[in-house]
Amino acid sequence: MVHKNAEEERLAVEDNYKNWKRWGPYLAERQWGTVREDYSPEGHAWSFVGHDKARSNAYRWGEEGIGGFCDSREILCLAPAFWNGKDSILKERLFGLTNDEGNHGEDVKELYFHQVSTPTHSYAKYLYKYPHKKFPYTELVRKNKNRNREQSEFEILDTKVFDNNTYFDCFIEYAKEDVGDILMKVTVINRGPRAANIHILPHLWFRNFWKHNQRFERPEMKSISDNSVQSRSTRNGRYYFYHEKGEQLFCENETNNQRIYNVPNEVEYVKDGINDHVVNGEATVNPDKKGSKFAVWHKLRLKSGEEKTIKVRLSKKKLKDPWGNYDSIFEKRIQECEEFYGDILKKELPVQQQEIARKAFSGLLWTKQFYYYDVYKWLFGGPGEAKPYRTDSRNKHWEHLTNRHVISMPDKWEYPWYAAWDLAFHMASFVEIDPYFAKEQLLLVLRESYMHPNGQIPAYEWNFSDVNPPVHSWAVWTVYEKDKKRNGKGDFKFLEKAYQKLLVNFTWWVNQKDKSGTNLFEGGFLGLDNIGVFDRNHMPEGITRMQQADATSWMAMFTLNMLRMSLEMATVNPNYEDSVAKFFRHFLNIAWAMHHIGQKDISLWDDEDNFYYDVVEMSNGKTDRLKVRSLVGIIPMFAVEIIHKDLFDELKNFKVRAAEIVRTRPDLASLISNIEEFNSDGNYLFSIMRGFRLEKLLFRLLDEKEFLSDYGIRSLSKYHEEHPYVFQHNGHHQIQYESGESQSNMFGGNSNWRGPIWLPLNYMIIQSLRKYFSYYGEEYIYEFPTGSGVKMNLNEIANEISKRLIKLFEPDENGKFVYHSEDENHVFTKNEHFKKEHFFYEFFDGDSGKGLGASHQTGWTALVANLIMELEQNS
């Protein structure tokens, strides 16, 4: 029997959300500026509830906080707020720029770090850095708004408020004694040279669920002693909140209509009552000490270097002594956390890499969020509610969508909404630490309340109908394989359940994105934003169709994933052999179609450039390749699968049918690498890339003048720096290599696929190289880098690319992290209170490695943890 540590034992408990995962860091870091909270007629989500209104507006669909916890239905929320005595508002939520305010799109302007968490959140730690000086809200908005796209962003460190360490480190920690007993500890350290004041206000409040649902009465909190408060709700019963000292403040989690809309309030003590009482000294809290929102007010003055701790405890049980075992519970949970990561991250790994992986996994765990969105109610109002007035009925084709779950977010500030293809990559990392959650999440977005009745998987809340790459099947198979390897037995029930829904999604792709039935696909957007010479969702007039190299290749990969799953299930249920044959033939059809487009049989593969390109078809019947060397032409590498002959031998019915297909259509089989030959290990190779094409593609991929950077694979070839690609057709369309944030405004501020390095597609390139290696073996060697004369096998090349990516997160000889390439003040290099903290940026500059975009994108950038672990396994 495999030994399980304490955390693994907790994970193995059935229905975790009724058990150890009932409470966790499920609060958003930004609820304002989201589509869900937008009730403006025109769909102006960023401005309808902005940061300034947020403190006064009772949200409809969720809540937000700094390092907060809540239950899995977000009925009751727990989070601290801070005040330095100088700001005009309490620091209850993180501040950032809206899409119109930032010169490179929306962006959080705070310093905070998800330090550690166990998968059940039995222990979790978060760090927020809060200045002594007045927070520079106005300066951040003004200076960023005045900068153009060629200039870098004006960041919080640029304001100088952190100079001379004039700030507080605010550590927020949680430990669970049991499922319904949550301990929160806020430790504040004055890092500055002089004494400074800070106010700490642990908050407990109910999400406003009663306002919009007549079934629920208003819940209540009330003081039951000077050191305790009782909350009561028909939805979660009683909880007891214990605190040491401090002043109890109560109000209601109801909108301040007077402030926002200049109409009378419905209740006396509204949401911003605690803020106005503390900051302005107003009589805006309930003297009867009751309400649906509560805070305990601690006023501290800390000397230079001094630290003080505020302790609170929230429990379903009435406790005689909430503090007797308080410290020992923290000690025990911290020890268990260390044991858990000690077992996951083997001692053979360098200490620095262990720390990077641990921070990456912990960031993933901290960016879970309760996500609630009922599109029908959002569009038309719930029972007893007036119908919202909307001239822009966003997502009107998704009336069935009702999401009310804890979901993995890309980033709880920048992207506090799930994105389907992001989530698929998250699960490739989650399976390493919490396979239960990974499987649950992959099944979740396939549910009938998520997936469209036509089979489309929802993209993201700004436009659920946008088309993401079909990577869900890849994630399902990846999670299944990794889980099977760990346990020695595959979770067949999970695989079959996911497979049945993926069949529906596959059919949607075939029916909607291959409308002419030629096995060539077009997805338009496909998540790669501005990687094309023009917006692939809105092509220039006169182009009737685009055959996308990436869309078609993604579908070839999808087909192989389904084939592989069918094979696995056919070993248990022979009826699945029919599905194996179906997907085998479909894969051959796609491969054939990629090289036979239109009347002249033009191919997506260009023999002159040795690269895959999109092909456009004109209204006059002509076809033309769009010769842009981008990741679009690399994605055909991902359509690869290795299958052992023993599996085929076991499935005799399929073997006969496959042989018949190959015999009757040798022209199809000839396009696929070694479909009839197995190697010395007994492996067959299924791949669009025949050997010579793979070799030619690698020539460009591994060229430092093209795709290969010191820090991974670029999204656009550096060739286009000196040779922009121009397409003249009903206008001038041009694309040029840009190593960092794009100067193009196509898709808005955060579209940056014209040069930077992105972890998810780098990870898939590396995974594909390892698969090719498992077939070709040691004797197939290639130059790395191109032109260097150094030859390596494909596994060694995958390792070298991994090392370049990992190097982004490792300090150089001067202690400087590559992604902090503009750390002019050496804060992250030399300041002992900064240098061990990590950001997990959304993407990275293709030349310098500088971190760009969302700074806390611990979603798919957490794949660096996979790279670290897999590098050790494959070295």
N, C-alpha and C positions, 0 to 999 in steps of 0.2 A: 504494500500500500504506500502511495506517495504521501510524504509528510506535508501537511498544510499548516501554514502559520495562522495566527489568529485572524488576520484580515481575510485570508483565503477562506477560512471557515465561515466568516460572516457573509462573504460573497456567495457561498454555496447554498445559503438559506433561500428557499423558494419564495418568490414574490417579494423582492427586496424593497419595493416601495411601501409595503406594509410593515417592513422590518427595518433593517439598518440604513436603507437609503430613503427612509421616509422624510428625513431632514437633510438638507445639503445646500450648497452655494447656488441655489436655483434662481436667485434674484438677477434680473438684468442689470447691467451697468449703465444702460441708457434705455428708458422707455419713451422719453420725449423724442420728437422728430421721427417717429415710426409711422408706417402706413396704418397700422392697427389703430393708433390714436388720432388719426386724421379724419376729422368730420367737416373739413372745408369743402365747399361745393366743387372747387376746381382741382382738388387733389394735391394741395400744397402741403405735403406732410411735414417738411422741415420747419415751416413757419407756423402751422396751426397750433402746435404746442411746442414752443421753443424752450431753451434752458431757463429763460427768465420766468416763463409761466409755470414751469414744472413744479415749483415749490407750492403753488397755489391751486393746481389742477388735480383733482382726484381722477386717476386713470380709469379707463373702462376695461382694459384687457390685461394689465399686468402691473408690476411694481419695479422699482429700481433702488439701488443702494450701493454703498461703498463696502466691499468685502462682506456682503450680507448673506444670511441663511434664511430659508423658508421651508415649509413643508412641500411635498411633491404636488400639491394642488394650489399652492400659494394662497392659502387661507390666512395664515399668520406669518408675519415677516419680522426679522430681527437683523438690525444693522446699526453700526455706530454713526454718529455725525460729529463734526469737529467745528470749533470756532477759535480763531486766533485773537479775537477781540478787536480786529481792525477791518475785517471784511464786512460788506453790507448785507451779507446773507450767511446762514449756516452752510457748512460744507456737508450737505446731505447726499450729493450726487456728483459724479465726475463731469467736468466741463470739457467741451470741445467745439469745433467749428462746424457749421452746417455746410452743405455742398456748395452753396453760393459764396460762403465766406472764405473758404480755403483756396489758395492758388493752385493746389493740386487735389481739390476735393475735400470732403469731410475728414476730420482728423481729431482725435482726442488730444488734449493739451494738459496732461497730468502725468505724474510719475507714480506708478503703482506696479506691483509685482506679485504674481501668483506664486508664492514660494514653495508650498508643498501641500499635498492632499493624498489621503488614501482613497481607493475607489469607493468605499462606502461613506467617506467623509467622517469617519470615526475620529480623525484628526485632520485639521486643515489650518494653514497659516497664510496670511496675506499681509503685504507691506504697502502702506500708503505714505508718501512723503508730502508734508504740508508746510508751506512757508511761514516764517514768523511775520513777514511783511504782508501787506494787503495783496490778495491774490490778483494777478494782472489780467483780469477778464477783458477790459477795454483795450489794453495794449495788444493782446494776442489777436483780437478781432481786427483792430485797425491796421496793424502792420502786415498781417497776412492778406488782408483784402487789397492792400496797396502793392502787393508783389505780383509779378507776372509769372507765366508758366515756365519761363527760362530760369527763374530764381528758385532757390531752395525755400522750404517752409521756414517760418519763424516759429521756433519751438520754445517750450517753457523755460529751458535752460538759457536761451538767448535773452530772456527778460532780466537776468541777473538776480532774480529773487532767491536763488539758492547759493549765491556767492558767499564765501566765508562760512559755509555750513549753517546759514541762518534759517534753519528749518527743523521740524520735528519728524522723527521716524515713528510712525504709528503702526505697530504690529497688532493685527487682529487675528486671534487664534480661537479655534473651536475644538472641543473634545466632547465626545458622547459617553455618558456613563451607561446609557441604555438607549433603546429605540426612541423613547420620548423624554429624554433627559439630556438637554444640550447646555454645555458650559461655554460661555464666551469670555475671553480675556482680552482687554485692550491695554497694551503696554506702550507708553509714549516716552520717547527719549529726546531730550533737547541736545541737538548736535551743534548748536551755535556757541559762540564764545561768551555770551552774556545770558543772564536769566531772562525768561520769557513766559508769558501767560498762554495757557491753552485751556479750552473748555471741551470736555468730552461728554457726549450725550448719547448713550446707548438708547436706541429706539425700538419699540415693539408696536406693531400696528397691523390692522386687518386690511387686506385688499378690499376695495369697495365692491363686493359682490352683491350686496343687497339692493343697491340703487337700480340695478337692471334685471333683477329677478324677483318677482313678487312672492316666490316660495320662501324666500329667506328674510327673516327679520334682522334688524340692525344688531350686530354683536356689541359687546360692551367689555371694557376694562375698568376696573375700579381699584382704588387703594384699599388694602385690607390691613396694612400696618405701615409704619414709617419706612420699612425695608422690604415690602413685598406688595405685589399687585396680582390680582386675579383677572384672567381673561375668560370670557364665556361666549360660546357660539353654538348654535344648533348644528353647525357643520363639523366642528372638531371638539366639542365639549369644553372642559375647563383646562386651563394651564395656569401654572403659578410662576411668577417672575420674581426672582430674588435679587437684591442688590445691596451693596454696602454704602451707607451714607448717601449723599446726594439729595437733590430736590425733585420731587415728583411733579411732572407737568403733563396735563391731559388736554386733548382737543379731539375734533372729529376728522376722520379722513373723508372730508367733503370739500368740494370746490369752493374757493373764495370767489363767488360770482361777482361780488361788489368790485373786487380789484380787477378781474379779467374782463367782465362784460358790463360793468357799471349798472348792475341790477341787484336788488336785495338778496342777501344770503338766505338760504332755506333753514340753516341752523346757526346758532350763535358763535360757536367756537370752531372755526374751519381749519383746513389742512395746514395752512402756514401760521397758525396761531402760536406754535412753539417757537418757530423762527422769529416772529415779530416780538414775542415776549422776551426772548434771550437777547436779540440784537438791538431792539428799539425800546425795550422796557415797557411795552404796551400790555394792557390787561386783556390779553387774548387767549389765556388758558383758563380752563374750567376750575373755579375755586372749589367745586364739589368733588374734585379729583376722580372724574370718570370720563370716559370717551371711547372712541375706536382707534385712537392714536395716542401713544404715550412715550415719554422720554424721561430719563433720570439725569439731572444736570449736575455735573461735577466741574468745579472751578479749581484749576491747578496753576501753580507757579513753579516752574522748574529751573533750577540753577543750571549752569553750563555742564553738560554731560550727565545730568541727573535723569533718572527714569522713574516713572510711577505706573502702577498697574490698577486698572479698574476691573472688578470681577462682577459678572452677572450669571444667573443660572435660570433656565427656563425648563420647567418640568411638568409632566402630567400628574406627578405625585405631589402631595403636600409634604414638604420635608421639614423635619424638626431642626436639623442642622445642615443647611445647604453648603457650609464651608468646611466641615470636618474632613471630608475625603476629596475636596476640590483639587488640591495640588497633586495628590497621588493619582487621581484619574488622568490628569494631563501627563504626568510622568509615564504612566502605563501605556497610554495611547501613542505617545511619542516613540517609546521603545518599540511598540508593535509596528509603527510606521517605518522605522529604521529596518526592522526585520523583513518587512514586506519588500521594500526596495532592495535590500541586501540579497534577497532570493531572486528577484527579477534581474538585477544588474550584477552580473558575475564579477568576482574579484579580479578576474583577468583583465578587465577593462581598465584603462588609465583613469585615475581618480577624477581628473577634470572632465573626461567624457562621461563618467558615471553621473557627475553633477549636472551636466548639460541634459542628459537623457531624463534624469529625475525631474528637472525643472520643466522640460518639455511635456512629460506625462502629467505633471501636476497642473500645468497651464491648461491642458485638455480637460482635466477634471474640474477645474475652477470655472471653465466656460460652458458648463451645463446650464440650462436655463428652463424654467417653466415657461412654455410658449402656448398662449391661448389666443385663438383667432377663429371665430365662426363667421365665415364670409357672408352667409345669408343674413344673419342678424346685423352684420356691419353694413350691408347694403340696404336692408329694408327695416331694420329695427326688430327688437325682440317683442315678446308678448307684452302688451300694455305700453309700449314705447312708440313715440312718433317716428314716422319714417324719415331718416336723414335726407336732406336735400343734397343731391350729388349730380352735377353735370358731367363729372368724370367718374363713371362707375368702374373703377379699377377692379380687375379680377372678376368681372361679371359672369364669366363662363365657368367659374369655380364655386358656384353656390353650394355644392355638396361639401365643400372643405370645412371640416370642423376639427381643429387641432387643439388639444388640451393635455399636453404631456411635457415631461422633462425631456429636452432635446439638446443634442450637442450643437453649439453655435460655432461659427467661424471665429467670432470675436464679440464679446457681450457689450462692447461700446460701439465699435465701428459697424459691425454687422450683427445686431441683436435679433436676428431672425435666421432660421435654418436655410441653407442652400444645399440642394440635393447632391450635387457632385462633390461639394466640399465635405459633406457628411460621410460620403462613401470613403474618402481618403482618411477622415478622422478614424473610421472604424478599423482601418489597417493598423493604426497605432493602438487604439483602444483594446484590440484583441490581445495585446501583449500584457495588459494590466487588468482588464476586466472583460473577458470574453462573453460573459452574460449580458452586459450592457451592449457590447458590439452587435451581438445577434438580435437583441431586442430592438435596437435602433434601426437596423437594416430592414427588419420586418415592419417596423412602425410606418415608414413612408410608403409601404406597399399596401397599407390598409385601405379599406373602401372610403374612409373619411379623409384620406390624403390623396391617393391615386385617383385621377379622373376616371369616370366611367368608361371613357374611350381608351384608357390604358396609359395616359401620360403621367409621369411622375412630376409633382409640382416643383418648379425651379426655386423661387424665392418670392417673398411677399410683394416686392415692387412689381413683379409680373410673373405670376405662376406659370403662364403660358410660354415663357422663354424656354428655349431648348438647351439643356445641358448635355454634355457628352454622356452616353449611356455606360457609365462606369459602375453602376449598381451591381451588375452581375459579377464584375471583376472583384468587387468588395466582398460579395457573398462568398465567392469561391476562395478568396484569400483568407477570410475569417474562418471558413470551414476547414481549410487545410491546416492553418496554424493551430486551431483548436484541436484538430485530430492528432496532429503531431505531438502536442503537449499531453493529451489524455490517452493516446493510443487507440482511440475509438472516435469515429466521426459522429457528429450530431445529425443523424439522418433526418430526424423530424424537422429540424430547422432548415436543412437544405431543401427538403421536399416542399415545405411551406413557402419558402422564398421562390423556389423554381416555378411553382404554379402561378404566382403573381407576375414573375418575370416573363412568362409566356405571353401574358396579356400586354405587358409593356413592349415586348419584342414585336408583337402584332401591330401595335400602334406605330412603331417606327416604320415597319414595312408598308403600312397603309398610308401614313401621313407624310413620310419623308422620302418615299420612293414612289411618287404618284404615277410615274409612267411605267412602273413595273420592270425596270431594267437592272435592278440590284445596284444602282448607284444612288447615293444618299446626299441630302443637303439638310443641314441643321441650322444654317444661318449663323446666329450668335455663337452657339456652342461654347460659351464660357470664356472664349479667348478674346473677347472684346475687340480691340482695334488691331488685331494681328493681320487683318487683310488690308488690301490697298484701298478698299471702300467697305462700308457697312454691309456685311453679307446678308443682313435682314432687309436691306433697302438698296437693291442693286440699281445702277444707272439704267435709264430708259433704253430699251432696245435689247436688253439681255433677257432672254426668256427663261433661262435656267442656269444654275451653277452645279457642276458635279464636284463635290468637295472631297479632296483627298483625305481630310481628317474625318469627316462624317462617315465616309465609306469605310475607312479603316477602323473607326470605332465600332461600326456595325460588324465588320469582320471579327473583331475581338469579342464583341457581344455573342456572336454566333459560336465562336470557339468556346467561350465560357459556358454557354448552354449545352454544347456538345459534351464538354468535360463533366458537367453536372449530370447529364443524361447517362453517361457511361458509369458514373459512380452509383447512381440509383438503379441502373439496370442490373448491377451485381446482386441487388436485393429483390428487385421486381423486374422480371424479363420484359414486361410491357413497355418499359422505357427504351428498349432497343429500337422501336419505331422512331422515337424522338432523336436517338443518336443518328439514325440514317437521314432523318429530315434535316438536322443541322449540318451534317457532313455535306449533303448536297448543296445546301444554302451557302455554306462557306465556299465551295468550289464555284458556285455561280457568281458570288461577289468578287472573288479573285479574277475570274474571267472578265467580268464587266469592267474592272478597273483598267483593262488594257484594250477594250473594244467599245469606244464611245462614238456614237453617231455613224453616219454613212461611210466615213473614211477610217473608221476603226482607230481613232486617235486614242492614246493611252494617257492615264494620269502620270505614268512614268515617262520622263524625258530622257531618251538615250544619249542626247548630246550633253546635258547638264548632269546626268546621273542623279536625278532627284524627282520626287513626286510633287506635282503642282495641282492646284484647282484648275478646272476647265470650265469656261463659260460658253454657253450656246447662244448665238445671236438670233434675232427674229428673221434674219435673211438666210439662216441655215448654217452659217459659218461657225466654227469652233475656234477657241483660242485659249492657250495656256496662260495662266497668270503666274509669271515666273518670279515668284516671291519665295526666297529660301527662308522658311520659317519652320516652327515646330509642326505646322500643318503637314509638311513633307516628311517628318520624322515619325509621326504617329503610326504609319504602316508597320513599323517595327513591333508595335504592341500586339499585333495579331499573330501570336505565336503560342503554341502549346506543345508540350512533350508528353507522349502517352506510351506506356510500356506495352510491348506485344502480348504479354500475358493477359492483359485486360481484354485485348481484341480476341485472343484465343478463347477466352472464357465466354465471349458473346458471339456464338457461332452464327446466329441469324444475321446480326449486323455485318459480320465479316463477309458473308456471302453477298449481301446487298451492296456493300462498299466495293467489293471486287467487280460487281456487275456495272456499277456506275463508272469506275475507272476504265473498264473494258469498252463500254459503249461510248464514253465521252473522254477519250484520251487527251483531247485538246484542253479539257478542264484540268485534269490531273497534272498535265505538263507544266501548268503555271505555278504549282505549289511545290515547295521544297521537299524533295525526297518523300513523297507521299507513300511510295511503295517499298521504301527501303528503311530498315531499322539499323541502328548502329551496333557496335560491339557490346553495348550494355543492354541491347534489346529495346531501345527507344525509337519511336517514330517521331518525326518532326512535322508538325502542321504549321505552316507559315506562308504568308503572302510573299515574303522576301526570299526569293531564290538566292542561292549562295553568292552569285556574282552581284546581285543587286545589294545585298547586305554589305558586301565588301566596298562597293562604290559609295553607298550611303555613309558608311563609317569613315570613308576618306574625308568627307565634308564634316561630319559630326565631330570628329576628333582633331580637326584643324583649328589651331588657335587663332588663325586669321578669319575663321568663320564662326562655328558654334562653341568651340571649347574655350571656356574662360578659366582663369586661375581658380575660380570658385564654383565651377559647375558648367552646365550647358545653357547657353543663352537661348532666348525665345525667338530671336531673329539673327540671321547670319550677319557678322560684322562686315561681310562683303558689301552690304548695302550702305555702309557708312560712306564709302567712296563712290558707290554705284547705286544710287537710289533707283527703285523700280517705278516707272511711270506708265500708266495705262490711260490712253487717250480714247475716250468713248463717251460722247455726250457730256463732256467736261474733262477737266484735268484731275487725275487721281494719282497720288504719289505716296510711296512709303520709303522711309529711310531709317537706318539703324539708329536707335537712341538707347544708350546704355542704361539710363535711369528712367525717371518719370517722364511720361510722354508729353510732348508739346502739342499733340493733337487733342482736340476736344471731342473726338468721336467717342460716344458712350459716356461722356461726362469726365469728371476729374480723375477717377480712379481706374482708368483703363490703361494698362501699362504692359502690353505684350509685344513691344517693338524693340526688344533687346535684353531686358532684365532676366534674371534667373529666378525660376519658380520651383519650389521643392517638389510639388506633386508630380509634375511631368518628368522632372529629373529622376524621381524615385521609380517611375514606370520605365524609363529608359534603362536604368540599372537593373530592374527586375527582368526586363526583356533580355538584356545581355547575359544575365545568369542562366536564363532558359536556353538561349542559343548555345551557351557553353556546355550545358548538360547534354546536348546532342553532339556538337562538334568536338568537344574535348580539348585536350592540351595541344594537339598538333596544329590546330587552326590559329594562326597568330597574325596580328595586325600592328601597324605602326601606331605608337602612342607616345607623344602627339604625332599627327601626320607630318611627315618630313623630317622627323627626328632621327630616324634610323633605328630606334628602339622598338623591338617587337615584343608583344605581349599576347597572351590568350585572352579570351573574352571575359573570363572571371577576373583576371588581373586588371583588365581595363575597367570593369565595374567597380573594383576596389579603389582604383586610382580616382575615378570620378567621385566616389563616395568620400574619399579623403579630402578632395577639393571642397566639397560641400560642407563637410564637418569643420574644415578650417575656418569657415565663416564665424564659428562660435568659439574658436580657441584663441587665446591670447598669443600675440607674437613675442619676439624676444624683449620687447619693451613693455609687455603687459597689456598691450592694446588689442582689443577685439576688432577684427576686420570690419564687422558691420557698423562699428562706431568710427568710420574712417574720417569723419569731420568732428571728432571730439576735441575741438580746439582748446578747451580749458582743461583737458585731461581728467575730467570728472570721473569717467568710467574707467580710466586707466590707473589713476593714482589715489583717488579717494577711497579709503578703506570701507566706507559705508555704501559705495556704489559698485565697486569693481567685481563683486560676486553676484550681482543681479543681472538677469538676462531679459532682453526683449526677444520676441520671436516674430520678426517682421513678416509682412505679407509677401514681399519679394525683395530681390537684391540687385544692386547695380551690376550690370554685366561686365564692367571693367574693374571697378574698385571694390566691389563686394559690399558697398554701403547698404545698410538696411533701409527699406523704403516702404511707403504705403502704411497700412495699419500696423502699428508697433506691437500690438498684443495679439497678433494673428496666430494664436497657439493651436489653431485648428490644423490645417494641413502642413504648416511649417513644423509641427511636432513630429513629422516624419523623420526629422534628423535623429530622433531617438531610435527609430527602426534602422537607419543607416549605421549608427554606432553599433547596435547589437548584431546586425547582419554582417558587418565588416569583420567583427571578431570571429563570427562563425565561418566565414568564407576565406579567411586569410591562411 
